[in-house]
Amino acid sequence: MDQKPLTPAMVRIIQTYLKDPTTPLYATELMEAAHVGSGSLYPALARMEADGWIVQENEEIDPHKEGRPARRYFRMTGKGALEAHVALVELSESVRPPASSPAWKPGWQPSWRIKAAFQCLTGMLRPAVKGI
């Protein structure tokens, strides 16, 4: 993957796929499971596809018989699963305060904004990195 940081949408998409990396999902399923909107989903998918993390597959149906257009499914690749794990671990490590930080000194209390942001981020990352 290139050196661009993961976006919040990418983190949520990765978490969704890492629960079961072999299951392909179509966009609506992915938006619901990852809790991201289409404006965040499609740019994230485009970047992940360009990096080789996911591939697109078209549903093989007869649109006239089904009464709807064929869906585009997105599947995480083996490379994507491996590199996504690494990226989430690196992200997790980058948001931890160093041991010399005031956050690790007795009696130090973070501002409510810092505490809320850290809790939000660790809550998003914890399920994805738990199995590593």
N, CA and C of each residue as an Amber inpcrd file, in Angstrom:
protein
   396
   0.8330000  -1.1760000   0.0000000   0.0000000   0.0000000   0.0000000
   0.8790000   1.2410000   0.0000000   0.3720000   2.3230000  -0.6030000
   1.1440000   3.5650000  -0.5840000   1.1900000   4.1220000   0.8370000
   1.8870000   5.2250000   1.0090000   2.1240000   5.7590000   2.3390000
   0.9990000   6.6630000   2.8560000  -0.0930000   6.8000000   2.1140000
  -1.1980000   7.6130000   2.5950000  -1.8010000   6.9540000   3.8320000
  -2.2090000   7.7590000   4.8100000  -2.8050000   7.1610000   6.0040000
  -4.1890000   6.5950000   5.7030000  -4.5940000   5.6560000   6.5350000
  -5.9350000   5.0990000   6.4040000  -6.9670000   6.1640000   6.7590000
  -8.0540000   6.1950000   6.0210000  -9.1610000   7.0900000   6.3560000
 -10.0620000   6.3660000   7.3540000 -10.8960000   7.1060000   8.0940000
 -11.8380000   6.4300000   8.9990000 -12.7300000   5.4230000   8.2620000
 -13.1470000   5.7620000   7.0500000 -13.9750000   4.8280000   6.2710000
 -13.1990000   3.5520000   5.9660000 -11.9260000   3.6880000   5.6070000
 -11.1080000   2.5100000   5.3190000 -10.9620000   1.6280000   6.5540000
 -10.7820000   2.2410000   7.7130000 -10.6540000   1.4660000   8.9500000
 -11.9200000   0.6510000   9.1710000 -13.0730000   1.2730000   8.9860000
 -14.3350000   0.5530000   9.2040000 -14.5570000  -0.5380000   8.1540000
 -14.1950000  -0.2630000   6.9240000 -14.3270000  -1.2730000   5.8670000
 -13.3980000  -2.4470000   6.1570000 -12.1740000  -2.1550000   6.5440000
 -11.2080000  -3.2100000   6.8730000 -11.7240000  -4.0490000   8.0320000
 -12.2250000  -3.4010000   9.0670000 -12.7620000  -4.1400000  10.2070000
 -13.8810000  -5.0790000   9.7690000 -14.7300000  -4.5940000   8.8820000
 -15.8340000  -5.4100000   8.3910000 -15.3120000  -6.6300000   7.6440000
 -14.3550000  -6.4210000   6.7530000 -13.8130000  -7.5330000   5.9830000
 -13.0040000  -8.4970000   6.8420000 -12.2910000  -8.0060000   7.8350000
 -11.4470000  -8.8960000   8.6260000 -12.2550000  -9.8320000   9.5180000
 -13.5280000  -9.5370000   9.7130000 -14.3900000 -10.4740000  10.4470000
 -14.5500000 -11.7650000   9.6450000 -14.6040000 -11.6330000   8.3140000
 -14.6870000 -12.7850000   7.4130000 -14.1500000 -12.3580000   6.0510000
 -12.8290000 -12.4050000   5.8710000 -12.2130000 -11.8740000   4.6530000
 -12.6050000 -12.5820000   3.3610000 -13.1300000 -13.7830000   3.4470000
 -13.4480000 -14.5260000   2.2320000 -14.8340000 -14.2140000   1.6690000
 -15.6660000 -13.5260000   2.4290000 -17.0270000 -13.2430000   1.9820000
 -17.0800000 -11.9620000   1.1600000 -17.5060000 -12.0660000  -0.1050000
 -17.6690000 -10.8450000  -0.9040000 -18.9300000 -10.0990000  -0.4680000
 -18.8750000  -8.7830000  -0.5020000 -20.0120000  -7.9470000  -0.1190000
 -20.3040000  -6.9510000  -1.2230000 -21.5670000  -6.6540000  -1.4370000
 -21.8870000  -5.5960000  -2.3910000 -22.0200000  -4.2910000  -1.6190000
 -22.0570000  -3.1790000  -2.3330000 -21.9220000  -1.8550000  -1.7250000
 -22.9240000  -1.5920000  -0.6040000 -24.1930000  -1.9070000  -0.8190000
 -25.1920000  -1.6340000   0.2110000 -24.9070000  -2.4300000   1.4730000
 -24.5400000  -3.7050000   1.3230000 -24.1780000  -4.5260000   2.4930000
 -22.9890000  -3.9180000   3.2190000 -22.0100000  -3.4800000   2.4610000
 -20.7960000  -2.9150000   3.0360000 -21.0760000  -1.6020000   3.7560000
 -21.9250000  -0.7550000   3.1590000 -22.2780000   0.5170000   3.8160000
 -22.9660000   0.2540000   5.1530000 -23.8750000  -0.7160000   5.1820000
 -24.5950000  -1.0340000   6.4170000 -23.6760000  -1.6680000   7.4600000
 -22.8690000  -2.6190000   7.0360000 -21.9940000  -3.3240000   7.9800000
 -20.8910000  -2.4300000   8.5320000 -20.3420000  -1.5570000   7.6840000
 -19.2290000  -0.7030000   8.0970000 -19.6890000   0.6480000   8.6270000
 -20.9620000   0.9380000   8.4860000 -21.5190000   2.2210000   8.9410000
 -20.8380000   3.4020000   8.2630000 -20.7480000   3.3180000   6.9380000
 -20.1940000   4.4250000   6.1520000 -21.1770000   4.7560000   5.0310000
 -21.1820000   6.0070000   4.6130000 -22.0270000   6.4410000   3.5200000
 -21.3520000   6.2130000   2.1770000 -22.1370000   6.3370000   1.1230000
 -21.5970000   6.0920000  -0.2110000 -20.5080000   7.0910000  -0.5750000
 -20.5960000   8.3210000  -0.0580000 -19.5830000   9.3300000  -0.3470000
 -18.2270000   9.0010000   0.2380000 -18.2030000   8.1740000   1.2720000
 -16.9400000   7.7070000   1.8610000 -16.5640000   6.3240000   1.3520000
 -17.5880000   5.5140000   1.0780000 -17.3440000   4.1320000   0.6820000
 -16.6120000   4.0230000  -0.6510000 -17.1450000   4.6550000  -1.6800000
 -16.5830000   4.4580000  -3.0140000 -15.1520000   4.9840000  -3.1680000
 -14.8060000   6.1490000  -2.6170000 -13.3880000   6.5480000  -2.6880000
 -12.4660000   5.5830000  -1.9350000 -12.9300000   5.0730000  -0.7920000
 -12.1220000   4.1180000  -0.0270000 -11.9520000   2.8200000  -0.8200000
 -13.0320000   2.3360000  -1.4280000 -12.9510000   1.1150000  -2.2220000
 -12.0240000   1.2970000  -3.4260000 -12.1050000   2.4680000  -4.0560000
 -11.2380000   2.7350000  -5.2130000  -9.7740000   2.6950000  -4.7970000
  -9.4640000   3.2870000  -3.6730000  -8.0780000   3.2860000  -3.1990000
  -7.6350000   1.8820000  -2.8100000  -8.5100000   1.1460000  -2.1330000
  -8.1700000  -0.2120000  -1.7240000  -8.0040000  -1.1330000  -2.9370000
  -8.8090000  -0.9070000  -3.9660000  -8.6720000  -1.7000000  -5.1860000
  -7.3620000  -1.3630000  -5.9020000  -7.0250000  -0.0820000  -5.9600000
  -5.7680000   0.3380000  -6.5980000  -4.5630000  -0.2510000  -5.8710000
  -4.6780000  -0.4400000  -4.5580000  -3.5910000  -1.0110000  -3.7640000
  -3.5860000  -2.5390000  -3.7730000  -4.5680000  -3.1430000  -4.4450000
  -4.6400000  -4.5980000  -4.5160000  -5.2350000  -5.2540000  -3.2900000
  -5.9300000  -4.4800000  -2.4730000  -6.5170000  -5.0250000  -1.2460000
  -7.8640000  -5.6840000  -1.5010000  -8.5960000  -5.1950000  -2.4970000
  -9.8910000  -5.7810000  -2.8400000  -9.9800000  -5.9370000  -4.3540000
 -10.8830000  -6.7940000  -4.7680000 -11.1900000  -6.9530000  -6.1820000
 -12.7040000  -6.8900000  -6.3470000 -13.1150000  -6.4530000  -7.5350000
 -14.5400000  -6.4020000  -7.8560000 -14.9280000  -7.6400000  -8.6420000
 -16.1310000  -8.1240000  -8.3710000 -16.6870000  -9.2390000  -9.1240000
 -18.1340000  -8.8950000  -9.4340000 -18.5500000  -9.0960000 -10.6630000
 -19.9310000  -8.8440000 -11.0350000 -20.7840000 -10.0720000 -10.7640000
 -21.9610000  -9.8370000 -10.2130000 -22.9080000 -10.9080000  -9.9640000
 -23.3720000 -11.4660000 -11.3050000 -23.4370000 -12.7630000 -11.3960000
 -23.8560000 -13.3890000 -12.6450000 -25.3260000 -13.7660000 -12.5570000
 -26.1710000 -12.8180000 -12.9750000 -27.6100000 -13.0440000 -12.9960000
 -28.1580000 -12.5070000 -14.3170000 -29.3950000 -12.8640000 -14.5990000
 -30.1130000 -12.2760000 -15.7260000 -30.9130000 -11.1140000 -15.1490000
 -30.5060000  -9.8710000 -15.4190000 -31.1940000  -8.7120000 -14.8360000
 -32.6960000  -8.6630000 -15.1590000 -33.0820000  -9.1370000 -16.3520000
 -34.4990000  -9.1260000 -16.7230000 -35.2880000 -10.1240000 -15.8820000
 -34.6940000 -11.2820000 -15.6580000 -35.3640000 -12.3160000 -14.8690000
 -35.4510000 -11.9020000 -13.3970000 -34.3700000 -11.3120000 -12.8700000
 -34.3160000 -10.9100000 -11.4650000 -35.0610000  -9.6030000 -11.1920000
 -35.2390000  -8.8030000 -12.2420000 -35.9240000  -7.5210000 -12.0670000
 -35.0620000  -6.4530000 -11.4060000 -33.7570000  -6.6160000 -11.4900000
 -32.8110000  -5.6430000 -10.9240000 -31.4800000  -5.7930000 -11.6340000
 -30.6640000  -4.7450000 -11.5890000 -29.3430000  -4.8760000 -12.2110000
 -28.4430000  -5.8160000 -11.4030000 -27.4510000  -6.3520000 -12.0710000
 -26.4730000  -7.2030000 -11.3890000 -25.6880000  -6.3640000 -10.3850000
 -25.3710000  -6.9700000  -9.2620000 -24.5930000  -6.2840000  -8.2240000
 -23.1030000  -6.4460000  -8.4960000 -22.3440000  -5.4390000  -8.0230000
 -20.8830000  -5.5410000  -8.0260000 -20.4740000  -5.9540000  -6.6190000
 -19.8180000  -7.0750000  -6.5110000 -19.3360000  -7.5430000  -5.2240000
 -17.8710000  -7.1480000  -5.0670000 -17.4990000  -6.8580000  -3.8340000
 -16.1260000  -6.5090000  -3.4990000 -15.6120000  -7.5770000  -2.5400000
 -14.4500000  -8.1430000  -2.8680000 -13.8610000  -9.2060000  -2.0650000
 -12.4460000  -8.8040000  -1.6700000 -12.1120000  -9.0430000  -0.4140000
 -10.7600000  -8.7440000   0.0550000  -9.8070000  -9.8230000  -0.4360000
  -8.6540000  -9.3990000  -0.9110000  -7.6370000 -10.3380000  -1.3760000
  -6.7880000 -10.8120000  -0.2010000  -6.0230000 -11.8560000  -0.4130000
  -5.0890000 -12.3130000   0.6210000  -4.0870000 -11.2310000   0.9620000
  -3.5710000 -10.5750000  -0.0760000  -2.6470000  -9.4580000   0.1360000
  -3.3300000  -8.3720000   0.9530000  -4.5860000  -8.0890000   0.6230000
  -5.3260000  -7.0510000   1.3330000  -5.5160000  -7.3820000   2.8010000
  -5.8710000  -8.6260000   3.0990000  -6.0670000  -9.0270000   4.4910000
  -4.7820000  -8.8740000   5.2930000  -3.6700000  -9.3200000   4.7060000
  -2.3780000  -9.2280000   5.3920000  -1.9600000  -7.7730000   5.5900000
  -1.9790000  -6.9920000   4.5200000  -1.5450000  -5.5990000   4.6190000
  -2.5040000  -4.7630000   5.4660000  -3.7840000  -5.1030000   5.4520000
  -4.7470000  -4.3810000   6.2820000  -4.4710000  -4.6180000   7.7660000
  -4.1650000  -5.8740000   8.1270000  -3.7880000  -6.1790000   9.5150000
  -2.5970000  -5.3220000   9.9320000  -1.5830000  -5.3040000   9.0870000
  -0.3700000  -4.5440000   9.3910000  -0.6990000  -3.0580000   9.5270000
  -1.4950000  -2.5230000   8.6100000  -1.8440000  -1.0950000   8.6480000
  -2.6170000  -0.7490000   9.9150000  -3.5220000  -1.6250000  10.3420000
  -4.2790000  -1.3580000  11.5710000  -3.3770000  -1.4040000  12.7970000
  -2.4410000  -2.3410000  12.8240000  -1.4970000  -2.4120000  13.9480000
  -0.6370000  -1.1510000  13.9840000  -0.1350000  -0.7460000  12.8030000
   0.6810000   0.4730000  12.7480000  -0.1250000   1.6930000  13.1740000
  -1.3720000   1.7680000  12.7590000  -2.2290000   2.8840000  13.1650000
  -2.4490000   2.8650000  14.6680000  -2.7080000   1.6950000  15.2070000
  -2.9100000   1.5510000  16.6430000  -1.6720000   2.0010000  17.4150000
  -0.5060000   1.5890000  16.9400000   0.7450000   1.9800000  17.5950000
   0.9930000   3.4820000  17.4820000   0.5900000   4.0640000  16.3640000
   0.8540000   5.4900000  16.1640000  -0.0270000   6.3840000  17.0160000
  -1.1540000   5.8800000  17.4900000  -2.0270000   6.7180000  18.3160000
  -1.8260000   6.4990000  19.8040000  -1.0020000   5.5300000  20.1730000
  -0.6870000   5.3290000  21.5820000   0.3180000   6.3740000  22.0360000
   0.0950000   6.9740000  23.1930000   1.1070000   7.9160000  23.6830000
   2.3700000   7.1730000  24.1100000   3.5360000   7.7670000  23.9050000
   4.7680000   7.1060000  24.3450000   4.8110000   7.0010000  25.8660000
   5.6260000   6.0870000  26.3570000   5.7120000   5.8570000  27.8000000
   6.1250000   7.1060000  28.5590000   6.8700000   8.0150000  27.9290000
   7.3110000   9.2260000  28.6090000   6.2370000  10.3170000  28.5700000
   5.1350000  10.0530000  27.9170000   4.0530000  11.0280000  27.7820000
   3.3840000  11.2680000  29.1350000   2.8380000  12.4720000  29.3400000
   2.1220000  12.7410000  30.5850000   0.9490000  11.7890000  30.7920000
   0.4520000  11.1830000  29.6960000  -0.6810000  10.2670000  29.8210000
  -0.3440000   9.0580000  30.6730000   0.9420000   8.7410000  30.8030000
   1.3320000   7.5750000  31.5810000   1.8370000   7.9490000  32.9760000
   1.8020000   9.2230000  33.3060000   2.2600000   9.6540000  34.6230000
   1.0780000   9.6590000  35.5890000   1.2980000   9.2000000  36.8180000
   0.2100000   9.1580000  37.7970000  -0.3900000  10.5470000  38.0140000
  -1.6990000  10.5750000  38.0820000  -2.3940000  11.8130000  38.3660000
  -2.7310000  12.6580000  37.1480000  -2.1640000  12.3420000  35.9780000
  -2.4550000  13.1310000  34.7840000  -3.8170000  12.7630000  34.2410000
  -4.6170000  13.7520000  33.9060000  -5.9410000  13.5290000  33.3450000
  -6.0350000  14.2110000  31.9810000  -6.3620000  13.4760000  30.9350000
  -6.4860000  14.0960000  29.6150000  -7.7330000  14.9690000  29.5410000
  -7.7060000  15.9050000  28.6300000  -8.9090000  16.7070000  28.4170000
  -9.9950000  15.7820000  27.8910000 -11.2370000  16.1710000  28.0330000
 -12.3390000  15.3200000  27.5910000 -12.2780000  15.0660000  26.0890000
 -11.7600000  16.0220000  25.3110000 -11.6810000  15.8200000  23.8640000
 -10.6490000  14.7490000  23.5080000  -9.5000000  14.8050000  24.1530000
  -8.4650000  13.8100000  23.8960000  -8.9600000  12.4370000  24.3240000
  -9.5660000  12.3710000  25.4840000 -10.0600000  11.0980000  26.0040000
 -11.1410000  10.5210000  25.0870000 -12.0670000  11.3550000  24.6370000
 -13.1400000  10.8900000  23.7570000 -12.5890000  10.4130000  22.4200000
 -11.6340000  11.1430000  21.8630000 -11.0430000  10.7590000  20.5820000
 -10.2940000   9.4390000  20.7080000  -9.5290000   9.2890000  21.7770000
  -8.7740000   8.0540000  21.9780000  -9.7060000   6.8630000  22.1780000
 -10.7720000   7.0460000  22.9610000 -11.7290000   5.9670000  23.1810000
 -12.4180000   5.5670000  21.8830000 -12.7690000   6.5540000  21.0800000
 -13.4120000   6.2820000  19.7950000 -12.4800000   5.4840000  18.8910000
 -11.2430000   5.9260000  18.7890000 -10.2770000   5.2680000  17.9140000
  -9.9590000   3.8580000  18.3920000  -9.7140000   3.6890000  19.6780000
  -9.3910000   2.3520000  20.1720000 -10.5970000   1.4330000  20.0730000
 -11.8010000   1.9780000  20.2380000 -13.0000000   1.1680000  20.0740000
 -13.1640000   0.6740000  18.6500000 -12.7780000   1.4940000  17.6870000
 -12.8540000   1.0970000  16.2760000 -11.7770000   0.0770000  15.9340000
 -10.6000000   0.2080000  16.5180000  -9.4790000  -0.6550000  16.1570000
  -9.4510000  -1.9750000  16.9100000  -9.9310000  -1.9840000  18.1350000
  -9.8080000  -3.1680000  18.9900000 -10.3470000  -4.4410000  18.3360000
 -11.5670000  -4.4420000  17.7590000 -12.0550000  -5.6940000  17.1550000
 -11.1830000  -6.1730000  16.0010000 -10.6180000  -5.2690000  15.2390000
  -9.8310000  -5.6640000  14.0690000  -8.4680000  -6.2270000  14.4400000
  -7.8640000  -5.7220000  15.4990000  -6.5130000  -6.1780000  15.8480000
  -6.5150000  -7.2410000  16.9350000  -7.6870000  -7.5790000  17.4610000
  -7.7750000  -8.5510000  18.5490000  -7.1740000  -9.8960000  18.1610000
  -7.4140000 -10.3350000  16.9310000  -6.9460000 -11.6470000  16.5100000
  -5.5050000 -11.6980000  16.0560000  -4.8040000 -10.5940000  16.1080000
  -3.4200000 -10.5750000  15.6060000  -2.4700000 -11.0410000  16.6840000
